[in-house]
Amino acid sequence: MSSPDTISKEASITQLFGEVDRFARQEEYDKTLRSLEKILRFNPEDHDAIKCKSVSLIRLEKYQIALELLTQHLPENQVAFLKAYCLYRLNLWDEVLKLTQKYKLNENEKLGLLNLEAQSAYRIENFLNSLDIYHDILEKLDKKDDAYDDALTNVNAVKSAFLFNGGQLNGKYKIVDITTKYELAYNSACGRIGQGDLKQGEKLLNIAQDLCHKSLSQEKYSEREIEHELAPILVQLGYVYQLQGRLNEAIDIYKRVMKTNSADLVVLVIASNNLVAASKDNSEFDFTRKLRTTSPKILETRLFRNQRQSIAFNEALLLLYNHKYSACQDAVRKLLSLYPENDDLFILLAAIPYLQKAPTKAIQDLEDYARSHPNSLPIHFALIQLQLSQFNISGSLAALEAYLASLKDEKDRYQPALVGILVWLYEQSGLFEESAKILENASSFSKKSFQSVQSSSILKHAASFKLRTRRFLEAAQDYEELVKANPQDPQAFAGLITAYSYYDILLAEKYRNSLKVFDRSSSFDIEFLEKTIPGVKNTYKKADAHSELSGKLTKKKRKRKPLLPKTLDANVLPDPERWLPKRERSTYKVKGKRKQNLMKGSQGTAIVGGGFGGTGSANIAGKSPLKLSSELPPATPTPPIETSVKAKTGTGGSDKSKKKKKKGGKW
């Protein structure tokens, strides 16, 4: 028989478990923990109490304490899901995957463990593995169950993340637009944006925005909570506007989200980063920098690798724009240790000496980077562009040839864009034979690989090049192939006629009749096309006064005949000094008593010569007199021309300070 103490103890434990159940239903987990502590005083090894305590700690987001409790007191196979969940919330995703692989055959916790395994694979960016697991989960769930919609939402999130990270979906996991809930519509929109379908993505985002506001309002959510849910949808919509070039609309959305205090931290960081990229305003990025310094761990775990890389790269780029070259260099070096595959970082490093007016150093750095990354297209093309900016054609040609030599696949080597640049560089270097050779090789390769579009493009370039280098017979042969391949190609016909015209006029006349005659009765506005010829300024075109395009009638200005003096003699040259005042002309003669005073001067001066034409202008002693000469002066920089030469006394005083001499007075 049980003793009264035992009965009392069991009754107390039963009562305490009743309190635990009541507090748990009321979500008062602090009180739940207090009741569980009392139970564990009676029996420290009560597995039910320990398990309930760990769940309460998880509800209070005390994951580390819950994990330690589960590890110390309960067998792992009995609490695999709870332990895996704690590891997931502690961002130990690799540990979660090990645990789920070990116990996922447990039927009681199989579905929960599969969800944790799929989410962990998603967080470590193993998207295809995550998709496979979610596909198995969907097959086990009923489509009418809410859990099915939650799993479907996660599936679309994984698909969109995979597309944003450069992946390609197969037919099994194709994007399907679902708009029954705003979460599904939002993730479907992200998938479309990842595929590059911006219009459909914008449409789905607007649907998600309306559904979110409507559904949450019906569920009596507060405006602050609604803004919190709307923030990621709005930022994604701003991103779509930014990609479409609608920068003002994107900037307005980003600023609107950043003004709300309820938005998630990650959403705010992305909004501020995109705002700087759209508005080119450096001050806005201070907000992002503050957020990153206050919560670095949260951003490290919740942002994907490419997102973290983009934000860090923008920070370094802003340092470069603000001329903080040393800080920029340190930031880029740090990023290279984290993202060594990012070629843009090497270009950013080379931009530092270039902006410091040291292009030679920038070219040397890029050449070093190109040697260590021989297959890098961005680095080689940055080097080519920099060499061309310094008018170094041979250096650009050497860089392009080095890159092409590193390509093992001929398909990559004979891309039309690369062939076109190489031919242009050969022409600029005067290597016309090399240009013809590369065009022939590219043309023959495209024919072998059965790439009709690429073949015709390269063949057109080859024929055009031969026309320019006056190889008319060879050009005609290439154009004949183009005409046979596509008899409706007017460009090929025109080139063929041009080539024939240089050595066989009869053939040129024969094919001339095959050209399509332009139909003047068509809807083309000939006059408008003539006025909008590329490269021709509008000022060179005469406006038709009777045309609607000319606008209002403009009055022609009459040219007035110049007014000439009545006494003008056309046979006599006009006086070249007619525009000078009379006192400054060489023929001017002073009248009266003032003429005698001109021979006088202040004490201590010596008058030399007569200056200009004997006008009496004095040269101060020590200066040579001015001489008139019919010879031109040497080509030296000329000072501003003065219309008169004034003599100054040795004292350097101004004329205004001199006292005038009164009549009959003394000096």
LINNOR-V32557 format. One line per field, one symbol per residue. phi: phi as a letter, one per 30 degrees, with the letter a starting at -180 (. if undefined). A space follows every 10 residues. Layout:
# LINNOR-V32557
phi=???
This chain:
# LINNOR-V32557
phi=.ddedddddd ddddddddde ddddddhcdd dddddddddd ddbdcddddd dddddddddd icdddddddd ddcbddddbd dddddddddd icdddddddd ddbdddddbd dddddddddd ddddicdddd dddddddddd cddddddddd dddddddddd ddddcjdbdc ddcddbdbbd bddddddddd dddddjdddd dddddddddd dddddddddi dddddddddd eddddddddd edddicdddd dddddddddd dcddeddddd ddddddddch cddddedddd ddddbddddd cccddddddd dddddddddd ddicdddddd dddddddcbd dddddddddd dddddcibdd dddddddddd ddbdcddddd dddddddddc icdddddddd dddddddddd dddcdedddd dddddddddi cddddddddd dddddddddh cddddddddd ddddddddci cddddddddd dddddbdcdd dddddddddd ddbadddddd dddddddddd ddddcddddd dcddicdddd cddddcdddd iddcdddddd dddcddcdcd dcddddcddd dddcddcdbd cidddddddc addjcbccib idhidjdccd ejcdddbcbd dddddbecdd dcdbccdcdd didddddddd dddidcd
